[in-house]
Amino acid sequence: MPKPSSMPQLDDDYEPPLDSGHASRIYFLPNLMTAGNLFCGFSACLRCIEANYAMRDTEGLSAAAISDFKWAVTYIFLAMGFDALDGRLARMGGRESLFGAEFDSIADVVSFGLAPALLVYFLILSPTKGEPELLGLGGLLGFIYLLAAAVRLARFNVISHPLLQKPGVKTNKDFMGLPVPAAAGTVAALVLFLLNLAERDHSLHRWALALPPLLLLIAVLMVSTVRYPSGKSIDLRTRTKLTTWIILVAVAAAVFRFKEYGMLACCLSYIFIGLIRHLRTKPFLKSVPPASSLPL
């Protein structure tokens, strides 16, 4: 007797809930921002490769290599800006589509997955300078980070799929797991901090062990269930107090002025905010019943 199929049988007059034409529609401005995100990610990868070539015939980090790595960091930050704009433009104009979501994820894999992995690999475990036994380990760490970023993006696409959203039910706007742009921003900010130190002695050997453990921690946080604030509720109509606005402007100015330290402080603060919130809401110890209710 044939085994019945576990898939539901569809009627002949069944119509899919989503129209393929609308789902694959390309809206100009949001997808232009996504293309800018992809361009910046690709440019960051190229700068990492150019920096590696610049270090071939020099001892330590040359001025040209430092400049190339800084450009790679800049491109990653620019990609973060484009990534923030594409989704916000789509939501503000009501121009969201499944094509835009998938295109955005593909661009994010390059800009926030591949580019930071290459940045760490070429800067700390340079194939031209590194120890042979460490090169395989460096490639493995970079792949683990890239894999975690891809899995994080795939999980986000599934969770946010329109078919899984119940109409009229408000969903939690927090991100589940560390967002991929924030992960890449943390790596880029730490690299910028280390490059600032390297400009003084042109050596990163003392700091060689700082980035690989951070890369593993970020990879774990990306695929974890730790929730991070998304900021999606902030739009052009959001109001704030004057003192709060002044403080935010002052903090932004300080971060821009001392970007080598300010960007790293902001990214690490965002990571630990999510961890602290998670630890405060997670019950570690089960409640113990009173002594009178315990069996004798």
VMD Tcl script that draws the C-alpha trace (Angstrom):
set ca {
  {0.00 0.00 0.00}
  {1.58 3.32 -0.97}
  {2.44 5.68 1.86}
  {0.29 8.83 1.77}
  {2.14 12.05 1.16}
  {2.68 14.29 4.18}
  {2.28 17.37 2.00}
  {-1.19 18.97 1.94}
  {-3.15 18.41 -1.24}
  {-3.93 21.65 -3.06}
  {-7.17 22.28 -4.88}
  {-7.15 23.05 -8.58}
  {-8.38 26.57 -7.89}
  {-5.76 27.26 -5.21}
  {-4.17 30.70 -5.40}
  {-0.88 31.41 -3.61}
  {-1.09 34.07 -0.87}
  {1.76 36.01 -2.49}
  {1.84 37.16 -6.08}
  {5.11 36.25 -7.81}
  {5.11 39.49 -9.77}
  {4.79 41.63 -6.66}
  {7.28 39.51 -4.68}
  {9.98 39.89 -7.35}
  {9.34 43.58 -7.96}
  {12.48 45.77 -7.95}
  {12.03 49.15 -6.31}
  {14.67 51.63 -7.39}
  {15.81 53.49 -4.24}
  {15.85 50.61 -1.70}
  {17.62 48.26 -4.10}
  {20.03 51.02 -5.12}
  {21.07 51.25 -1.46}
  {21.49 47.46 -1.38}
  {23.67 47.65 -4.50}
  {25.76 50.29 -2.73}
  {26.07 47.92 0.22}
  {27.32 45.15 -2.08}
  {29.75 47.51 -3.83}
  {31.26 48.58 -0.50}
  {31.61 44.97 0.63}
  {33.33 43.98 -2.59}
  {35.63 47.03 -2.36}
  {36.53 46.09 1.23}
  {37.54 42.61 0.05}
  {39.70 44.09 -2.71}
  {41.41 46.44 -0.24}
  {42.25 43.51 2.04}
  {43.88 41.66 -0.87}
  {45.80 44.79 -1.91}
  {47.03 45.25 1.67}
  {48.29 41.68 1.68}
  {50.31 42.35 -1.49}
  {51.68 45.56 0.07}
  {53.09 43.54 2.99}
  {54.94 40.98 0.88}
  {58.34 42.68 0.77}
  {58.19 44.63 4.03}
  {58.82 43.84 7.67}
  {55.64 44.38 9.65}
  {52.87 46.67 8.49}
  {53.87 49.21 5.87}
  {52.20 52.58 5.50}
  {50.53 51.40 2.28}
  {49.16 48.29 3.97}
  {47.77 50.31 6.89}
  {46.12 52.67 4.42}
  {44.53 49.75 2.52}
  {43.24 48.16 5.73}
  {41.78 51.48 6.85}
  {40.01 51.82 3.53}
  {38.60 48.31 4.01}
  {37.28 49.33 7.44}
  {35.79 52.49 5.92}
  {34.01 50.48 3.23}
  {32.51 48.17 5.88}
  {31.16 51.17 7.80}
  {29.77 52.64 4.57}
  {28.10 49.30 3.85}
  {26.47 49.51 7.27}
  {25.07 52.91 6.32}
  {23.68 51.63 3.02}
  {22.21 48.60 4.79}
  {20.41 50.82 7.29}
  {19.01 53.00 4.51}
  {17.65 50.31 2.21}
  {15.28 48.74 4.72}
  {14.19 52.07 6.16}
  {13.44 53.52 2.72}
  {11.46 50.41 1.82}
  {9.39 50.55 5.02}
  {8.78 54.29 4.83}
  {7.58 54.10 1.23}
  {5.69 50.82 1.60}
  {7.96 49.29 -1.04}
  {9.02 46.07 0.65}
  {9.35 42.93 -1.47}
  {10.73 39.43 -1.12}
  {13.25 40.22 -3.86}
  {14.58 43.14 -1.83}
  {14.89 40.98 1.30}
  {16.82 38.24 -0.51}
  {19.02 40.72 -2.38}
  {19.81 42.45 0.92}
  {20.85 39.16 2.54}
  {23.16 38.27 -0.36}
  {24.82 41.69 -0.12}
  {25.15 41.30 3.66}
  {26.98 37.98 3.27}
  {29.65 39.76 1.24}
  {29.87 43.02 3.21}
  {29.42 41.71 6.75}
  {30.49 38.09 6.37}
  {33.28 37.72 3.82}
  {34.89 41.17 4.18}
  {35.45 41.04 8.00}
  {36.73 37.45 7.72}
  {39.28 38.49 5.09}
  {40.17 41.56 7.14}
  {41.13 39.46 10.15}
  {42.81 36.76 8.06}
  {45.07 39.10 6.10}
  {45.82 41.47 8.98}
  {46.54 39.07 11.84}
  {47.35 35.80 10.06}
  {48.91 37.16 6.89}
  {49.65 34.37 4.37}
  {52.91 36.15 3.53}
  {54.11 36.50 7.13}
  {52.17 34.07 9.29}
  {53.32 30.72 10.65}
  {52.30 27.80 8.40}
  {50.52 25.96 11.22}
  {48.45 29.05 12.01}
  {47.28 29.66 8.44}
  {44.88 26.73 8.49}
  {43.53 27.83 11.87}
  {43.06 31.36 10.59}
  {41.15 30.14 7.56}
  {38.97 27.95 9.78}
  {38.13 30.84 12.12}
  {37.25 33.03 9.16}
  {34.99 30.32 7.74}
  {33.23 29.83 11.09}
  {32.48 33.55 11.22}
  {31.27 33.55 7.60}
  {29.10 30.46 8.24}
  {27.54 32.03 11.33}
  {26.76 35.21 9.40}
  {25.09 33.25 6.58}
  {23.05 31.14 9.03}
  {22.03 34.26 10.94}
  {20.77 35.91 7.75}
  {18.94 32.77 6.62}
  {17.21 32.46 10.01}
  {16.19 36.11 9.88}
  {14.66 35.66 6.42}
  {12.64 32.68 7.64}
  {11.42 34.36 10.83}
  {10.43 37.58 9.04}
  {8.75 35.85 6.07}
  {5.28 37.33 5.42}
  {3.63 33.90 5.44}
  {4.72 33.38 9.06}
  {3.35 36.71 10.30}
  {-0.09 36.54 11.92}
  {-2.28 39.48 10.91}
  {-3.17 41.81 13.76}
  {-0.55 40.31 16.12}
  {2.29 42.56 17.21}
  {5.65 40.83 16.99}
  {8.79 41.50 19.00}
  {10.86 44.01 17.03}
  {14.10 42.97 18.73}
  {16.68 41.03 16.74}
  {17.20 37.39 17.70}
  {20.96 37.04 17.81}
  {23.57 39.69 17.18}
  {22.77 41.47 13.88}
  {25.30 40.79 11.14}
  {26.04 44.51 10.49}
  {26.76 45.02 14.21}
  {29.05 41.98 14.19}
  {30.99 43.30 11.20}
  {31.10 46.77 12.73}
  {32.65 45.38 15.92}
  {35.36 43.58 13.97}
  {36.03 46.66 11.84}
  {36.13 48.95 14.89}
  {38.64 46.71 16.68}
  {40.79 46.53 13.54}
  {40.71 50.33 13.31}
  {41.81 50.54 16.95}
  {44.66 48.09 16.37}
  {45.78 49.90 13.21}
  {45.96 53.12 15.20}
  {48.34 51.37 17.60}
  {50.29 49.78 14.75}
  {51.03 53.19 13.22}
  {53.29 53.85 16.21}
  {55.40 50.66 16.17}
  {54.32 48.98 12.86}
  {53.84 45.67 14.69}
  {50.76 43.75 15.68}
  {52.39 40.65 17.14}
  {51.40 41.57 20.71}
  {47.79 41.95 19.63}
  {47.67 38.88 17.38}
  {45.53 36.94 19.86}
  {42.87 39.66 20.26}
  {40.86 39.23 17.07}
  {40.45 35.42 16.66}
  {38.69 34.93 20.06}
  {36.51 37.96 19.35}
  {35.63 36.47 15.98}
  {34.49 33.24 17.67}
  {32.49 35.11 20.32}
  {30.72 37.20 17.68}
  {29.99 34.06 15.62}
  {28.35 32.42 18.64}
  {26.31 35.55 19.44}
  {25.04 35.80 15.85}
  {23.43 32.35 15.99}
  {22.35 32.63 19.64}
  {18.91 33.52 21.00}
  {20.16 36.68 22.70}
  {17.86 39.55 21.75}
  {19.25 42.91 20.65}
  {17.34 46.19 20.15}
  {16.60 46.90 16.50}
  {15.70 50.59 16.51}
  {12.97 49.97 13.90}
  {10.50 51.95 15.99}
  {12.54 55.14 15.41}
  {11.35 57.13 12.39}
  {10.88 60.73 11.24}
  {7.95 61.18 13.64}
  {9.80 59.97 16.74}
  {9.96 62.65 19.43}
  {12.55 63.09 22.14}
  {13.40 65.48 24.94}
  {15.78 68.36 24.29}
  {18.34 67.13 26.82}
  {18.28 63.64 25.34}
  {18.76 65.04 21.84}
  {21.71 67.18 22.97}
  {23.34 64.20 24.68}
  {22.94 62.03 21.57}
  {24.41 64.72 19.32}
  {27.34 65.20 21.71}
  {28.00 61.45 21.83}
  {27.84 61.23 18.02}
  {30.30 64.13 17.71}
  {32.67 62.50 20.20}
  {32.52 59.18 18.34}
  {33.25 60.95 15.05}
  {36.13 62.95 16.57}
  {37.74 59.98 18.33}
  {36.56 57.31 15.90}
  {39.40 54.88 16.70}
  {38.06 54.56 20.24}
  {34.47 55.75 19.93}
  {33.36 53.20 17.30}
  {34.83 50.34 19.31}
  {33.17 51.58 22.50}
  {29.77 51.85 20.75}
  {29.98 48.38 19.20}
  {31.12 46.68 22.38}
  {28.44 48.51 24.37}
  {25.77 47.22 21.98}
  {27.05 43.66 22.36}
  {27.08 43.80 26.16}
  {23.68 45.52 26.35}
  {22.14 42.48 24.70}
  {24.08 40.08 26.93}
  {23.13 41.93 30.12}
  {19.46 42.03 29.11}
  {19.58 38.32 28.33}
  {21.21 37.42 31.63}
  {18.74 39.53 33.61}
  {15.70 37.91 32.04}
  {16.95 34.31 32.02}
  {16.16 32.40 35.23}
  {19.27 30.49 36.22}
  {17.96 28.99 39.44}
  {14.61 27.33 39.83}
  {12.51 28.62 42.67}
  {12.95 26.53 45.79}
  {9.71 25.58 47.59}
  {9.35 26.61 51.23}
  {10.63 24.23 53.86}
  {7.11 23.46 55.15}
  {6.06 22.06 51.77}
  {9.03 19.73 51.40}
  {8.32 16.02 51.98}
  {9.70 14.58 55.20}
}
mol new
graphics top color blue
foreach p $ca { graphics top sphere $p radius 0.5 }
foreach p [lrange $ca 0 end-1] q [lrange $ca 1 end] { graphics top cylinder $p $q radius 0.2 }
display resetview
